Amino acid sequence: MTATADVAPLTGEGARTIRIGTRASLLARTQTDIVASALTAAGATVEVVTISTDGDRSQAAGTPIAQTGVGVFVTALRDAVLAGEIDVAVHSFKDLPTAPVPGLSLAAVPAREDPRDALVARDGMVLGELPPGAVVGTGSPRRIAQIAALGLGLELVPIRGNVDTRIGKVARGELDAVVLARAGLARLGRVGEATEVLDPLQVLPAPAQGALACECRTEDAPLEHFLRSTLHDESVAVAVSAERAVLGGLGSPCGAPVGALAEVVEDLDDDGHVVERLSLRAVAATAEGALVRGSATGETEDAERIGRELAEELLADGAEPKGLAGSETPQQDQPPPAS
Ligand SMILES: NCc1[nH]cc(CCC(=O)O)c1CC(=O)O
């Protein structure tokens, strides 16, 4: 990154090219294209750069996913931003570890897809129609804990692979159903293949599911401002910060059996004025694998505190600090090389 590139304008005459980094998977590229299109529509010149992550590489090499750890999918993109190879990284927000990274700014949180989980089952079935013993694929401890708690007698088995691979296991009759993020299906134009969108009363999504995160170098203040003014949705950012504060408050890595869903809703204050309020629900697992649930509401400006306090309530109710071993990310999104 040269100094001249940083001082060149972001739109109009002599504009610099904004290099946007993406992982190679079809879902990642689709998400990056959403961001690239919005920046182009705002008058910017963009270039999409595919970054092969350690996660992608170790999968290609056949390394067991447990050895690659949480966040491997994110680290290569972040390193490329810090090194000046790219200017913006687009992440699935739910894959980001909760700790901030020095030198990087979360410049924008774009509009969110429907955050709920979806079922893709054979013969158009919904969860309640699957017979006892039906085999349901999901490697996510959060999904396993919540679906097991429904007491339907389903057999939950870990699965690997990208969205296409996972759905294919149902189409080929290897599994009776799979559970995955509705947002992934929607972004790939395949939401019609969902046979049920799971009610958050039964299955709460992962914190930040369905949301994207756009990061840039903190020192690139003009770009940070441009991303924010072009892409940012403050209501989504507020909701996601409450959800992630639950995760942080439990001391859990992303991928722990923790679900959280916040919404900014309109309410009336004592004088009858419309005010925005934050509504948050969360679920976590105890050491014995039982679920503890809770909810909270409050002012949108207190989002993080509301999330942390809900985490404390869940801990007081027996939620296991740090959750169980396992990671939603590596087990849920494993694109084959160059897919
Ligand atoms: N865990 C991997 C992952 N990260 C983001 C998505 C989907 C898109 C999103 O949730 O924003 C997925 C796949 C899934 O959980 O089915």
PDBQT file of the ligand as one rigid body, heavy atoms in Angstrom, charges set to zero:
ROOT
HETATM    1  N1  LIG A 401     -20.471 -21.723   9.955  1.00  0.00    +0.000 N 
HETATM    2  C1  LIG A 401     -20.082 -21.389   8.647  1.00  0.00    +0.000 C 
HETATM    3  C2  LIG A 401     -20.954 -20.336   8.087  1.00  0.00    +0.000 A 
HETATM    4  N2  LIG A 401     -20.637 -19.060   8.252  1.00  0.00    +0.000 N 
HETATM    5  C3  LIG A 401     -21.631 -18.316   7.695  1.00  0.00    +0.000 A 
HETATM    6  C4  LIG A 401     -22.572 -19.171   7.167  1.00  0.00    +0.000 A 
HETATM    7  C5  LIG A 401     -23.825 -18.808   6.486  1.00  0.00    +0.000 C 
HETATM    8  C6  LIG A 401     -24.089 -17.342   6.344  1.00  0.00    +0.000 C 
HETATM    9  C7  LIG A 401     -24.333 -16.623   7.634  1.00  0.00    +0.000 C 
HETATM   10  O1  LIG A 401     -24.703 -17.214   8.654  1.00  0.00    +0.000 OA
HETATM   11  O2  LIG A 401     -24.177 -15.396   7.620  1.00  0.00    +0.000 OA
HETATM   12  C8  LIG A 401     -22.147 -20.473   7.389  1.00  0.00    +0.000 A 
HETATM   13  C9  LIG A 401     -22.819 -21.717   6.944  1.00  0.00    +0.000 C 
HETATM   14  C10 LIG A 401     -23.886 -22.248   7.877  1.00  0.00    +0.000 C 
HETATM   15  O3  LIG A 401     -23.841 -22.041   9.095  1.00  0.00    +0.000 OA
HETATM   16  O4  LIG A 401     -24.801 -22.938   7.379  1.00  0.00    +0.000 OA
ENDROOT
TORSDOF 0
